[in-house]
Every structure is written in structure tokens, then in C-alpha cells.
Amino acid sequence: MAGTAVPQAQAEAAIGRGSLSAPILLRVWRFLRQWPVLPVAILASLVIGGVLAPVLSPHEPTYPDLLARGTPPMWMEGGTSDFPLGTDNIGRDIYSRLLYGARISLLVVSIATVSGLVVGTTLGLLAGYMGRHIDEIIMRIVDIWYSVPFIMVALILVVVFGKSTTMMMVLLALLAWTAYVRNVRAEVLTLKELDYVSIARVSGASTARILIRHILPGVVNTIIVIATLRVGQLILAESVLSFLGAGIPPPQPAWGVMVSDGRNFLATLWWISFIPGFAIFLVVMSFNFLGDWLRDKLDPRLRQLDR
């Protein structure tokens, strides 16, 4: 009996030592599930890199160094710390172009998102509150716009008016507004029947005051979630248009342009397309995860399910 007690005590001690790390890992896992740490870190890197691109970039993004063309990333054989992510087929530094590409994406997508948010939210408020003919007209316009092939419209507009950053903003704004209309309208149809809105209407409040002071605060949560999810879609749309040659005009280092520049060298200089493509993937994924987290936190029905 005494002989078996010693191994048993040793086993219990080992289990105790192993269990000390289990609660820590469990707390870390719960923290990562509760808060979007990784998506926020990626998006913070995007913002910091885009804003501080002139300071952080070691080279001019559009300057070709023919002597350094085709340099692989620094962790590969033949790589150098002077070009940490390598160079493209004409010797431009991919790291510098990635930073300046984030700067362009932030500018274009931010303006397009704000424009689409204002237009879509306004139309959604009017359609849901006014009803009748105004609702019918606005929703039929939304249905028609959903049926229009966006890529074809973008290519036609670029052919007619030419490629520019301003045109890219206009195209993305045209893509952004429709998602707000339907969701905001659905929320307003419920909110306008509540007692506090009826009291405001009876007390003589104008339509504009009711929409801005009483109904708009009730749909802010929905607007925030839609905007977060929409930003990732707009970044992807901007990259697709730039890849097709209908987006940001070269030599500006947009991420879609960088992917397009390397498509003829995938067998040899694969990092030219892979690195900006992976950056697009990370940013879009982060915005989607952040949007899902905001939806779970801002929707009281989903909060009750979590409990």
C-alpha cells in the first residue's frame, strides 16, 4: 500500500502542475472570444501604416531600382533587410508600396463609406417613415440598382471618364449605399409605431425632428454594423477593380494594382502578388470579424442568447 501511495501522490502532483496552465489558457481563450483583439490589431496596423507611410517606408514606392529587381523577401535565400518584403519585377520595394497602398485604400474607402452611409441612411429613413409612394419609389430604385452588374457599369464609366482616384471613390460610393436602405427601412418600420414616436408626432414635432431626434438614434447600432461589414467589401471591390485595370491608375501603389503587376510572374516572383493579396485577405477578414462582434454586442437579442 505504501508503495502505491507514492506514485499516486506523484501523479496527483503532476496533474496539479498541469492544471495550473489550464485556467490561464482558458482565460486567454475566453478573452480572445469576448474581445476582437486580433482583428483590431490588424486594422490598427493598417491605419498606422497608412497614416505614417512617408515615415515608415524605407524607399520611394514608385522608384524602380533595376539592379535590385526580383529580390526575394528577407527570410528567403537571396533576400536582404533593405527590402524586407522583396521587390517587384522592376525593382520597386514591395514593403513601401504596401504602406502607400494602405494609405490610398483608407482614403478611397473612407470617403466612399461615408458617402454611401449618408445617402443610404437618409433614403432608408424616408422610405420607412413616409411609406406609401415614397417607400415604393425608393425600394424599386434599390431593386433596380441591385440588378445592375456593377463591374460592367464601372468599366463603362472608366472608359468614358478615365481612371482616377476620384472616379474610384464615386464607383465605391455607388456600390455602398444600397445595403443601408433596406436594413434602416426595416428598423424604421418598427420604431415609428412605438409610443414615444407617436407622442412626438401628436405634440407637433416636424418630420425632420422625429427622424433625427427620435428614430435615427434607434438605428445607429444597425448603421455601425453595416458600415463595418461594408468597409471590407469596399476594399475588396477596390482591389478587384484595380486588378481589372478600372481602379486606381498606376503607378500609384494600390493593392489591387500590385496583385495585377505580379500575375505574369507567379511561377518565379510569386511574392509580388501574394503579399498584397494576403494583406487584402487579412484586412477584409478583420473587418468581417469586427462587424460580427459588433452585431453580437449591439443587438440585445443576441446578448440574451449569449447569457
C-alpha positions as CSV (number, residue, x, y, z in Angstrom):
1,M,0.0,0.0,0.0
2,A,2.8,2.4,0.9
3,G,4.4,1.6,-2.5
4,T,1.3,2.5,-4.4
5,A,0.8,5.7,-2.4
6,V,4.0,7.3,-3.7
7,P,3.2,7.0,-7.5
8,Q,-0.3,8.1,-6.8
9,A,0.9,11.2,-5.0
10,Q,3.3,11.9,-7.8
11,A,0.5,11.6,-10.4
12,E,-1.7,14.0,-8.4
13,A,1.1,16.5,-8.2
14,A,1.7,16.3,-11.9
15,I,-1.9,16.8,-12.6
16,G,-1.9,19.8,-10.3
17,R,1.1,21.3,-12.1
18,G,-0.6,20.7,-15.5
19,S,-3.8,22.2,-14.2
20,L,-2.1,25.5,-13.3
21,S,-1.7,26.3,-17.0
22,A,-5.2,25.2,-18.0
23,P,-7.0,28.1,-16.3
24,I,-4.6,30.6,-17.8
25,L,-5.1,29.2,-21.3
26,L,-8.9,29.1,-20.7
27,R,-8.9,32.7,-19.6
28,V,-6.9,33.7,-22.6
29,W,-9.2,31.9,-24.9
30,R,-12.3,33.5,-23.3
31,F,-10.7,36.9,-23.6
32,L,-9.9,36.4,-27.3
33,R,-13.5,35.2,-27.8
34,Q,-15.0,38.1,-25.9
35,W,-12.9,40.8,-27.5
36,P,-11.8,41.1,-31.2
37,V,-8.1,41.5,-30.3
38,L,-6.6,40.1,-33.5
39,P,-8.9,42.0,-35.9
40,V,-8.4,45.2,-34.1
41,A,-4.6,44.7,-34.1
42,I,-4.6,44.1,-37.8
43,L,-6.8,47.1,-38.5
44,A,-4.7,49.3,-36.2
45,S,-1.6,48.2,-38.2
46,L,-3.4,49.2,-41.4
47,V,-4.3,52.6,-40.1
48,I,-0.9,53.3,-38.6
49,G,0.9,52.0,-41.7
50,G,-1.3,54.1,-44.0
51,V,-1.1,57.3,-42.0
52,L,2.7,57.0,-41.3
53,A,3.6,55.7,-44.7
54,P,6.0,58.5,-45.5
55,V,7.9,57.9,-42.2
56,L,7.8,54.1,-42.2
57,S,8.6,53.3,-45.8
58,P,12.3,52.9,-46.5
59,H,12.1,53.6,-50.2
60,E,10.1,55.6,-52.7
61,P,7.2,53.4,-53.7
62,T,7.3,54.3,-57.4
63,Y,11.1,54.4,-57.8
64,P,12.4,51.4,-59.8
65,D,15.8,50.0,-58.9
66,L,16.7,47.8,-61.8
67,L,19.8,46.4,-60.0
68,A,17.5,45.1,-57.2
69,R,14.7,43.8,-59.3
70,G,13.3,40.4,-58.4
71,T,14.8,40.5,-54.9
72,P,13.0,37.9,-52.7
73,P,11.8,38.7,-49.2
74,M,14.4,38.9,-46.5
75,W,13.6,35.4,-45.0
76,M,14.3,33.7,-48.3
77,E,17.7,32.9,-49.8
78,G,19.0,36.0,-51.6
79,G,16.8,38.4,-49.6
80,T,18.1,41.4,-47.8
81,S,16.9,43.7,-45.0
82,D,17.0,46.6,-47.3
83,F,13.9,45.2,-49.0
84,P,12.1,43.2,-46.2
85,L,9.3,42.0,-48.4
86,G,11.3,41.9,-51.6
87,T,11.0,43.9,-54.8
88,D,8.9,43.5,-57.9
89,N,9.9,42.8,-61.5
90,I,11.3,46.4,-62.0
91,G,12.9,46.8,-58.5
92,R,10.2,48.7,-56.6
93,D,10.1,48.0,-52.9
94,I,7.0,45.9,-52.0
95,Y,7.0,47.0,-48.4
96,S,6.9,50.7,-49.2
97,R,4.3,50.1,-51.9
98,L,2.2,48.1,-49.4
99,L,2.2,51.0,-46.9
100,Y,1.3,53.6,-49.5
101,G,-1.3,51.2,-50.9
102,A,-2.9,51.1,-47.4
103,R,-2.9,54.9,-47.4
104,I,-4.8,55.0,-50.7
105,S,-7.2,52.3,-49.7
106,L,-8.0,54.2,-46.4
107,L,-8.7,57.4,-48.2
108,V,-10.8,56.0,-51.0
109,V,-12.8,53.6,-48.8
110,S,-13.4,56.1,-46.0
111,I,-14.9,58.7,-48.4
112,A,-17.0,56.1,-50.2
113,T,-18.2,54.6,-46.9
114,V,-19.3,58.0,-45.5
115,S,-21.0,59.0,-48.8
116,G,-22.8,55.7,-49.0
117,L,-23.8,55.8,-45.3
118,V,-25.3,59.3,-45.5
119,V,-27.2,58.6,-48.8
120,G,-28.4,55.1,-47.8
121,T,-29.4,56.0,-44.3
122,T,-31.3,59.1,-45.4
123,L,-33.2,57.1,-48.0
124,G,-33.9,54.3,-45.6
125,L,-35.3,56.7,-43.0
126,L,-37.6,58.4,-45.6
127,A,-38.8,55.0,-47.1
128,G,-39.6,53.5,-43.7
129,Y,-41.2,56.6,-42.1
130,M,-43.1,58.1,-45.0
131,G,-44.3,54.9,-46.6
132,R,-46.8,54.7,-49.4
133,H,-45.5,56.2,-52.7
134,I,-42.2,57.4,-51.4
135,D,-41.4,54.0,-50.0
136,E,-42.4,52.3,-53.2
137,I,-40.2,54.5,-55.4
138,I,-37.1,54.3,-53.2
139,M,-37.3,50.5,-52.8
140,R,-37.9,50.0,-56.6
141,I,-34.8,52.1,-57.2
142,V,-32.9,49.9,-54.8
143,D,-34.2,46.7,-56.6
144,I,-33.2,48.1,-60.0
145,W,-29.7,49.0,-58.7
146,Y,-29.2,45.6,-57.3
147,S,-30.0,44.1,-60.7
148,V,-27.3,46.2,-62.5
149,P,-24.0,44.4,-62.9
150,F,-21.6,46.7,-61.0
151,I,-18.4,45.6,-62.7
152,M,-19.8,46.3,-66.2
153,V,-21.0,49.8,-65.1
154,A,-17.6,50.5,-63.6
155,L,-15.8,49.5,-66.7
156,I,-18.1,51.7,-68.9
157,L,-17.6,54.7,-66.6
158,V,-13.9,54.3,-66.6
159,V,-13.8,54.1,-70.4
160,V,-15.9,57.2,-70.7
161,F,-14.4,59.4,-67.9
162,G,-11.0,57.8,-67.5
163,K,-9.2,56.3,-64.5
164,S,-8.6,58.4,-61.4
165,T,-8.8,58.3,-57.6
166,T,-12.0,60.5,-57.7
167,M,-13.7,58.1,-60.1
168,M,-12.8,55.2,-57.8
169,M,-14.4,57.0,-54.9
170,V,-17.6,57.6,-57.0
171,L,-17.8,54.0,-58.0
172,L,-17.4,52.7,-54.5
173,A,-20.0,55.2,-53.2
174,L,-22.4,53.9,-55.8
175,L,-21.8,50.4,-54.5
176,A,-22.0,51.3,-50.8
177,W,-25.4,52.9,-50.3
178,T,-27.9,50.1,-51.1
179,A,-27.1,48.0,-48.1
180,Y,-28.1,50.7,-45.7
181,V,-31.5,51.4,-47.3
182,R,-33.2,48.1,-46.7
183,N,-31.9,47.5,-43.2
184,V,-32.6,51.0,-42.0
185,R,-36.1,50.9,-43.5
186,A,-36.8,47.6,-41.8
187,E,-35.8,49.1,-38.4
188,V,-37.8,52.3,-39.0
189,L,-41.0,50.4,-39.8
190,T,-40.8,49.0,-36.3
191,L,-39.7,52.2,-34.5
192,K,-42.3,54.5,-36.0
193,E,-45.1,52.5,-34.3
194,L,-43.6,52.9,-30.8
195,D,-45.3,55.1,-28.2
196,Y,-42.6,57.8,-27.9
197,V,-42.7,58.4,-31.7
198,S,-46.5,58.7,-31.6
199,I,-46.2,61.2,-28.7
200,A,-43.7,63.3,-30.6
201,R,-46.0,63.3,-33.6
202,V,-49.0,64.3,-31.6
203,S,-47.1,67.0,-29.8
204,G,-46.5,68.7,-33.2
205,A,-42.9,67.7,-33.9
206,S,-41.8,68.1,-37.5
207,T,-41.0,65.1,-39.7
208,A,-37.3,66.1,-39.8
209,R,-37.2,66.4,-36.0
210,I,-38.8,63.0,-35.5
211,L,-36.4,61.3,-37.9
212,I,-33.3,62.9,-36.5
213,R,-34.1,63.1,-32.8
214,H,-36.3,60.1,-32.2
215,I,-35.8,57.5,-34.9
216,L,-32.2,57.9,-36.0
217,P,-30.7,57.0,-32.6
218,G,-32.6,53.8,-32.7
219,V,-30.9,52.7,-35.9
220,V,-27.4,53.8,-35.1
221,N,-26.4,50.3,-34.0
222,T,-27.5,48.8,-37.2
223,I,-25.7,51.5,-39.2
224,I,-22.4,50.9,-37.4
225,V,-22.6,47.1,-38.0
226,I,-23.4,47.6,-41.7
227,A,-20.6,50.2,-42.1
228,T,-18.1,47.8,-40.6
229,L,-19.1,44.9,-42.8
230,R,-19.3,47.2,-45.8
231,V,-15.8,48.6,-45.5
232,G,-14.3,45.1,-46.0
233,Q,-16.5,44.6,-49.1
234,L,-15.4,48.0,-50.5
235,I,-11.7,47.3,-50.0
236,L,-12.3,44.0,-51.9
237,A,-14.2,45.8,-54.6
238,E,-11.5,48.5,-55.0
239,S,-8.9,45.7,-55.3
240,V,-10.9,43.9,-57.9
241,L,-11.4,47.0,-60.0
242,S,-7.7,47.9,-59.7
243,F,-6.8,44.4,-60.7
244,L,-9.0,44.7,-63.8
245,G,-7.4,48.0,-64.7
246,A,-10.5,50.0,-63.9
247,G,-9.4,51.3,-60.5
248,I,-6.5,53.3,-59.1
249,P,-4.3,54.3,-62.1
250,P,-0.7,53.2,-62.0
251,P,2.0,53.9,-60.9
252,Q,0.0,54.6,-57.6
253,P,0.6,51.5,-55.4
254,A,-2.9,50.3,-54.8
255,W,-3.1,46.7,-53.5
256,G,-5.1,45.5,-56.5
257,V,-2.6,47.1,-58.8
258,M,0.2,45.3,-57.0
259,V,-1.6,41.9,-57.4
260,S,-2.1,42.7,-61.1
261,D,1.5,43.6,-61.6
262,G,2.7,40.2,-60.4
263,R,0.2,38.0,-62.2
264,N,2.6,37.3,-65.0
265,F,5.4,36.3,-62.6
266,L,3.6,33.9,-60.3
267,A,5.9,31.0,-61.2
268,T,9.1,32.9,-60.3
269,L,8.4,36.1,-58.4
270,W,5.3,34.9,-56.5
271,W,5.7,37.4,-53.6
272,I,4.7,40.3,-55.9
273,S,1.1,39.2,-56.0
274,F,0.9,37.0,-52.9
275,I,1.9,39.6,-50.3
276,P,-0.6,42.3,-51.3
277,G,-3.2,39.6,-51.8
278,F,-2.6,38.3,-48.3
279,A,-2.9,41.8,-46.9
280,I,-6.3,42.2,-48.6
281,F,-7.4,38.9,-47.1
282,L,-6.3,39.9,-43.6
283,V,-8.0,43.3,-43.7
284,V,-11.3,42.0,-45.2
285,M,-11.4,39.1,-42.7
286,S,-10.7,41.5,-39.8
287,F,-13.5,43.9,-40.8
288,N,-15.9,41.0,-41.2
289,F,-15.0,39.6,-37.7
290,L,-15.2,43.0,-36.2
291,G,-18.7,43.5,-37.8
292,D,-19.9,40.2,-36.4
293,W,-18.6,41.1,-33.0
294,L,-20.3,44.5,-33.1
295,R,-23.5,42.9,-34.2
296,D,-23.4,40.4,-31.3
297,K,-22.7,43.2,-28.8
298,L,-25.1,45.8,-30.1
299,D,-28.1,43.5,-30.7
300,P,-29.9,42.9,-27.4
301,R,-31.5,39.7,-28.7
302,L,-28.1,38.2,-29.4
303,R,-26.8,39.4,-26.0
304,Q,-29.6,37.4,-24.3
305,L,-28.6,34.3,-26.3
306,D,-25.1,34.6,-25.1
307,R,-26.3,34.6,-21.5
